[in-house]
Amino acid sequence: MNEQLLQYIWQFQYFNARSLATTDGIPVQVVNTGMLNRNQGPDFEHARIRIGNTLWAGSVELHLKTSDWNRHLHQYDRNYQKVILHVVYEDDRKDEETLPVVELKTLISRSLLSRYEEFCNARSFIPCEQLIAAVPEITLSVWKSRLVAERLIRKGGLVEDYLEANHRHWEESFWWLLARNFGLPVNGDAFEAIAKSIPLRLLAKHKQQVQQLEALLLGQGGLLNGRFDDPYPQMLQREYRFLKKKYSLQPVPHPVHFLRMRPGNFPTVRLAQLAAVIASSTHLFSKIMQEASLSQVRQWFKADANDFWHYHYTLSVQSALRIKSVGASMVDNIVINTITPLLFAYGNIYGRYDLKEKAIRWLEETKPEKNTITKGFECLGLRSRSALDSQAFIELKTRYCDKRKCLSCSAGNYLLKREK
């Protein structure tokens, strides 16, 4: 037992309410449990409790043991002067108690407590993996919708940070987030730093020359250092030296990584593809907000890297011919991790519900991600039909299951109160 579980039990009245009474034997009826208070003060405020024949209105404080009241020095705290009921798991008082006390220890279902303990101690993929198949589809569907909204709102926090740093410039924020996602998890920080080091207006000046865009991106990433035998990287070096001096640029200190990556995801290839996207587009975020068709948006990102890269994965070593296009899976990544979070954030800030709905709709129209998390849920019979599902499952696993927040999870809530 812990106080979070006790709060959960009280809030949803998962106890034998018909036998509820104070430790002095006075009948207690819960008219309203009150509102959970996450700030300083009693656990529940604005409660309405009938004790005997008197209806009381005020606060309710919960503790594992009655003695915790004095141990926490609540008797000296003015915030607790409106407490009308002290709810405890176990009554261990030795001194006279001035407040009515209710002990829940004998009124709580043993199956609820044992199941919660099983969830907390589980070492499986998710705590409830043996039971999750019993959760009704409608419960999961509503919960997944909420999980996706939570995930988009949380991703919007990064967008807010961008906007604060660039004076509310949405196109610049889109450029930063797009670059970050081109770097994938391994090089995301480095690519974001590269994007922040090159203003969007500077890129716009050189968008007609993809080689100059490559020079800027590769040079700022520290990838044009050293000696090269091939004329193409030599030319990029010359371009970068000129542009670096002209615009007083400083390469970013973040290193880019090649280890344990597929060649198609090498940072050199991804930066070359990013340069191709920039060269073939303008005012992307504004166009995305106005566009109704996701298929049309996807076309804007299907760019081919410059010819040199069809025979190279790095600047030094030649390889067999392979067209370095921004593939469908990468475009899916852009939709999921760049476009929809920006749209949702803009809709949240400016009350544009149409953009929030579009973000959700486009997730539904995008193929699901395939990773260890989605595969884990698929093994449990929970298949991702779209990116909406896969994003929900990633949020569920990382933000709830891994942190054992079963009390805050709709699936966990359903299973905890369900009889064995």
N, C-alpha and C positions, 0 to 999 in steps of 0.2 A: 504494500500500500504506500502511496505517496500523495502529496497534497494535490497534484494535478489530477490524479485519478479520483480523489475525493471530490474535487470541484466538479468533475464530469458527472459523477454519480448524483450529486446534489442538483446540478443544473437540469439534468434530464429525468430526475426522480427515479433512478434505477434502484429503488429500495422498496421495502414493504410499507407503503404509506399508511395502510389501514392500522398498522400496529405502532405508528409513530407517536411517541410520548416523551416528555422530559424525563430526566433521571429521577425526578420526584414523583413520577407517575401521572402527570397532568397531560391529557390528550393534546396532540398538536396536529393542526391541519395546515398544509401549505397551500395558500391561495395563489401566491406568486413567488417563485424562488428568488426573484430579483434579477438584476443585470450584472453579469460578470464584470468585475472591475479589474483592469489590468494596470492601474496606476496605484499610487500609494493609498493605503486605507483598507477597509474591510473587503473581503472577497466578493460579496454580492451587495449591491445597493438597490434601493427602491423595492425591497421585498415586502410582501404582505403575508403575515403569519397569524393564524388563530391559535392562541394558547389558552386552553380552557374555554371560557365564554367571551374572551376579549380578543378583538382583532387588532393586531399591532402592525404598524408600518415603520420601516427603517432598514437597517443593514443586518446582514448575516455574516458572521466570521467562521471560517472552517479551520480546524487543526487536526493533526493526527491524534494528539492527546490533549486533554483538558489543561494540563499543566503548561502547555505551550503558550497559553494566554499570558501568564505571568512571566514566563521565560523570555517572551518577545517584548515585554514591558508595555503591553497594550493598555494596562491600567493607568498609565501615565500619559497616554497619547490622546489628544483631543479628537483625532480623526475617528476614534472608535467609540465616541460618546453616544452615537445613535444606533449602536448594535442592539438588536432586540432578541437575538438568538445565537447561541454558541453551538455549532454543529461539530461533533468530533467523531473520529473513528472509534476511539477507545477512551472511556472515562477513567482517568487515573488520579482524580483530584484527592488531595489530602486536606486542603484547606477549604473553608466555606466559600462557595461560589455565589456571586451576586447575580449573575445572569442565568436565565434558563438554559439548560444544557440538554442536547439530544445526542445520544450515542447510536451510531449506525452499524456498529460491528455485527450485530446479530440480525440485521435487517437487510443485508446485501446478499445477493445471490452468490453462492460459492462458485457456480460455473463461470460467472462474469470475472471474478477475481482470478480463478485458475487460468482462464483463457488469456486474460491480460498478462499474467505472468509468463505464459507460454510465448506470447508475442514478443515480450521484452527480451526473453532469453533465446529466441530463435536464431539460428545461425544459417538459415536457408536464404534463398534468393530474396524473398520478401517474407516478413513474419507470418503472414496468413496464407502461404501458398497452398497448404493442404485444405483450406476452407474457401478460398476466394471463388471457386466455381459455384458456390451456393448463393453468392450475391446476385440479386435480380438485375437483369439487363438494364432496366430503367434507372436503377440506382447508380450503376456504373456510368451510364450515358450522361446523366445529369452531372455526376462528379467529374467526368472527363471534361465537360464543357467548362466547369469552374476551374479545373486545373490549367487548362489552356489559357483562360483569361488571367489567372494568377501568373503564369509564365510570361505572357506578353507584357503584363504590367511590370513585372520584375525586370524584364529586358529593357523596358522603357526607362528604368533607372539609369542605365548606361547612356541612353539617348539624352536624358536630362543633363547628365554630366557633360556630354558633348555640347549641348546648347548653351550651357553656362560658360563653357570655355571659348565658344566661337561667336558670342553675342547673338544667339538665337538664329543662327544661319542653318536652315534645314538642308539645303543642298550640300553644304560642307559636312554636316553631320552624316548625311547619306554616304558621301565619299569616304569618310573615316570608317564607318561601319562596313561598307562594301569592301574596302581594303583589308580590314581586319578578318573578314570571313574568307577572302581569297587566301589568306595566310593559314587558314584552318587552325585547329587548336595548337599545333606545334609552333607555328610562326605568327599567330594572331597578334601578339603584343608587338612584335617587330614590324609587321605590316602596318599596324595602326600608327606606330611611331613614324614610319616612312610617309604615310598619308598626311599626318599632322605637320610634317616638315616641309611639305610642298602644297602651298595654298591652291585651291581650286582655280582661282583666276590665273595663276601661273600655268597650270596645265592647259587651260583654255587657250592660252596664247600659242601653244605648241601642239595642239591636237591634230593639226594637219600633217605633222611629221611624226609618225609612230616611232621612228628611231630616236628622236629626241625625248619622247615620253619614256621609252625604255631606258635611255641613258639617265634620265632623272630618277626613275624608280630604282634601277639597279645600283646606280652610284650612291644614292642616299642610303641604300641598304648595305653599303660596303662591299658590293660584289664586283666592282670594277677595279679593285686593287690588284697589283701584281703585273706580270708580263703575260701577253697573249701572242700566239703565233698567227692566229686567224685574223684576216683583215677586218672582219665585222666587229669583234669585240674591241679591236684597236680603234676603230672609228667611234664606237660608243664611248671609249675612254676620252677621246679628243672632245666629243660633244659635251660630255659631262664636265670636263675641266673648264670649258668655256662657260657653260651654264652655271656651274658652281661659283665661278668668279663673278659672273654678271649679276647673279641674284644673292650673292653672299650666303650660300647654302652651307650647312654643316651636316655631314653624315650622322645618322642616328647611332647611338651607342649600343642599341640592342642587336645582338648577333642573330643571324638567321641559321637555321639548322637543316642539314641534309640527312642525318643519320636516321636509320629505321623508317625511311619513307620510300614509297614507290616513286620511281623516276618521274611519272606524270604529275606528282605533287611536289616536285622539287621547287624551292622558292624562285629559282631562275625562270622556270616555266610559268609559274603562277603570276609572277610580275610581268612577264611578257604578254600573257593573256589579259591581264588587267590593263596594260597599256593599249591593247587592241580594243578593249571595251570602251575606254576613254576616247580613243580616236574615232570611234563610230557612233558616238552618242553625245547628247548635250541636254542639260537641265533634266536629268533623268528623274529625280524625285517628283518634280512638278508634272512631268508627263505621266508618271505612274499614278499619281493622285487622280488624274483626269481620265485615265484609261479604264474601261470596264472589263476588257477581256484579258485574262491572265495569259492566254496563248500568245497574244500580241506582245505583252511585256516580256515573255520568255524569249522572243525573237531578238530583242534588243541586247541580250547578253550572249547570244550564240556567235561569238567572234572567233576568228582564227588568229593565232599568233603570227608574227612576221615569218617570212619564208625560212630565214636562218634556223628557226627553232624546229622546223619540221625534220631537221637532221641533227638536232642537238637537244640534250637535256641540261647541259651546263655550257659555260662559255669556252671550255677548253677541249672537250672530248666530242668527236663526231660519232653519231650513231646511225642506225638504219632509219629509213624514211618512216615517219609517223606524224600525221597532221596533228598539230597541237591546238585542237579546238576546245572551247569551253563546252564540255559535254553536258548531257541532260542531267546527270547527277549533281554536277556543280551548279547548274541553274536552279535545281531543286533546293540546294543549300542556300543559294542567294535569296530565293523566295521565302524560305523558312526562317533564316537568321538575319536577313537584312531588310527585305521589303515589308513583310508583315509586322515586325516590331516597330518600324518607323511609321507605317500607316496607323497602327493601333495607338502609338504614342501621340501622334498628331491628332487623331480623333479624340483621345482622352483629354488633351490639353485644350482643344478648341471646341469641344462638344460636337464633333462631327461623327455622329453615330453611323452614318453611311460608310465612312472609312473604316470604322471598327468592324462593321459587318462584312465589309469587303475583305479585310484581313482574315477573318475567320473563314469566309467562303473560299478564299484562295488556298488556305491550308487544307480545306476539304478537297480541293481540286488537285492537290499536289501528292505525289507518291510518298508513302511512308518511308522514314529513315530505316536503315537496317544496321543495327549495332547490337552489342551484347545485351543491352537493356530490352530492346524490342524483341530480340530472340528469346530472352528469358521469359517474358510475358507470353510469347507465342507458345512456348512449351507448356504453359499453364492453361492454354486454350483461349488466350486473349490476343487475338490477331489484330494487327494494325491495318485498317483499310485505307487510311490516308495519313498525311502529315499531322492532321488534327489529332488522331489517335496516338501516333508515335510521340508527338510533343507532350501529350497528356501523360503517357506512360513514363517518359523521361522525368517529368516534373514529379510524378508520384513516387518513383523510385528514389530520386536524389533528395527530395525535399520532405518526404514523409516516411517511406519505408526504411531507408538507411538511418534515419534519425529516430526511428521508433515512435513517430507521432501518430500512433494508431487512434488515439482519442480524438484527433482532429481530422481523421480520414473518414469519409462516408462509408467506404467498404469496411474499415475497421470498426466503425460505430455500429454498423448493421450486425457484424459477426459477434461483437462483444455482448450485445443485448439478446442475441438469438440463443434460445435454449439448445443444449447439446442433443 
